[in-house]
């Protein structure tokens, strides 16, 4: 794992951007993020942490160019593709801001809207969001299945909390995360709920990717998430046993 560029002082907000083979999307997303923060000066200082998860299409080169051009952009490269959860954990570990959020480099969320979650914090530990989608039977079916599986296997209802979230880094630092898939976000929210954290909620719109196809809804990715749900259930069971001793 390698990292390039750095920012010396602690920023108010760390925005982790997760990128795997997003050569055509990464620069527009970083530029949109910078413009959105500039339009909301109340946010204060910020950093962008790009996690290149073993891309093979030129994303690594674009990420390094962005870091060279912007003093508040840092890049961490995974030597090979490890998964969105691993990328999220890497970005969270590297983040220096008082508040931390993670977004994909696909451009599916409008950054000006995402940043409003920071305003929702207002003394809270975590601000979660539900996804507001347009018509699309395939993604709705995937979301419905994900909600049902998490409830059945993990015993936690994620409905209404499956979108982008912002969390205080002081809380995040004490969390032990395991998942290499998007299930890592469920882990964060579950642990925050079980710790009795103060939580606010909002809503985030989802738009079509800037280009390319989703890497989250193919059957191989779905199978990986299912396997990690079973692993998470195992971790929860072991933790429960320890508490009883």
N, C-alpha and C positions, 0 to 999 in steps of 0.2 A: 504494500500500500504506500503510495507516494503522495505528497502534498506540495502545492506550489502557491506562492504569494501569501501574505499575512497582514493582519491589521493589529497594531500594538494595543490599543485601548479596548475596554469592554464596551460593546455596542448595546443599545437598548433592545434590539431585535435581531435574531439570527433567522435567516430564511434559507432553509436547506432545499436545494433543487436536485431532484433525483433524475439521473439521465442514463439510459441504456439505449444506444443506437438511435439517438435523436439529433442527428447532425443538422437537419434542416429546421429544427424547432428550438434548440437550446438558445441560440443568440436572440431570437425574437422574445422568448420568455424572460431571459435576463434583462433585456432592454425594457420590456413592459413592466417588470418588477421595479426597476430603477425609477421609471417614470411615475409609477403608482406611489412609491414612497415620497418622491419629490412633491407630488400633489397633496400629500398628507404630512406636512412638516411636524405635526404634533407627535408623530412616531419617534422622532429624534434620530440618533445614530443607528446604523444598521450594517449588517454584513450579509453577503450571499455566500453560502457554502455549496458549491457544486460537487456532487458525488458522481463521478463517472464510473459506472458499474461494469467495467470490463468491455466497453464498447469497441466495435470492430469496424465502424463505418465512417470514422473521421470525427466523431463527437469529442474524442480526447483532444484532438488538435484545436477544435473550436473552443473547448473549455479552457485550455492553456492560453489561447489568444485573449479570451475575456479576462482572465486573471491578470495578464500582462497589461491590459488596457485600463483596468479598474482597480484602484487600491483597496476597495472594500469587497472584492471578489476573491475567494480562495477556492482551490480545486483539490479534491482528493481522488486519486485514481485507484480503483481495484484492479489488480493484475488480471483478473478473469471475472466473468459474470457470477455474482453470488446471490442475487435476488434483491427485490425491492426492500424486503425487511432488513437484510444485511446492510444495504445502502442507507436506510433510515437510521439504523443503529450507529453506523459510521458517522453520519452527519450530525446526529445528536451528540455523540461523544466529542466531536470537534467544535461544536457550537460554543460561542463565548458570550452570547447575548443574555440579557435578563429574561427575555421571553424567546421561545423557539417555536418555529412551525416548519412543516415540510410539504412541498408541492412537487408534482411531477413536471418534467420538462416537455410534456406533450401539448401544453397550452389549453387544456380542457377547463381551467378555471380562470376567471378574470381577476387579476391581482388586486385591482382597486377594491373589489368586493371582498376578497379574502382579507385584506388588511383591516376591514371593519371589525373582524373578530378580535383584533388587538384592543380596539376601543371597548368591546364588550367585557373585557377582563375586569377592569374597574375594581381591583382588589381581589379578584378571583384567582384560583390556581390554574384553572383550565377553562377554555372556551371551545366548545364542540359545535359541530354544524351538521345539519341534515342536507342531503343532496336534493337540489331542485332540478329535475330533468325534464326534457321535452319528450315527445312520443318516441318509443323505441322498445318494442316487445322483448328483444333479445336481452338488453341490459336490465330491464325490469325483472325478467325471469331470473337472471343471474343474481340480482340484489335480493329478491324474495328467497331464493334458495340459500343464499349466504346467511340471511337473517335466521331462517329456520334451523340451519345446521349449527350456528353458534349457540342458539338457544338450547338445542337438543344435546349437543356434545359438551359444550363448555358451561352451559347453564347461565348464560348472560344474554340479555336482550339488547342488541346493538342498535336496534331501529331508532332512527332520529339522531344518531351520533356517528354515522358512517362517513361523514365528510371531512374536510380539512379541520384541523384543530390547532390551537395555540396553547402552550403550556409554559409555566414558569420553570426556568432551568433548575432552580433550587429543588423543585419537586422531582424533575426528570432525573437528576443526578443520583437519586436514591432508588431508582427503579432497576430491577434486573429483568432484561428483555432477552428473549430467546429466538423468536421467529425470524426466518429468512424471507418470508413472503409478506404480503400486505397484512397478514394477521398480527404483525407487530403493533399496528395501530389499535387493534382490539386489546392487546396486552396493556398498552399505555392507559387506555380509558378504564379498563377493569381495575387496574391497580390504583388509579386516581379515585375511583368510586369507593373501593374498599378501604382506602386510607382516610376517607371522609373529607376529601378535598372540596373546596368551594368551586362549583361548576356553573358556568353560564352557557346558554345555547343560542344558536343562530341558524341561518340558512345560507347555502351557497349554490349558485346556479352552475350547471355543467353545460359546456358547449362542445361542439365537435373538435376533435384533435386538429391542430394546425396542419399536420400531414402525417401520413403513415397509418398503421393499424395498431389497435390496442394489443398490448402484450399480457393483459390481465384476464381476458375472457376466453382464451383457448382452453381446450380440455386438459392439456398438460399442466397449465398454470392452476386450473381448478383442482386437479388431483393433488398438486403440491400443497395447496391451501388445506385440503381435507386431511392430508397426512399430518400437517402441522397442528391442526385442531386436535387430533388425537394426542400428539406430543404435549400440547398445552394442557389438555385434560390430565395427562400423567403428572406434569409439573404441579398443577393445582392439587391433585390428590396427595402428592408427596408433601406439599406445604401444609395441607390440612392435617396430615398425620403428625408432622413435627409439632404443630400447635397443641395437639392432644397430649403429647408426652410431657 
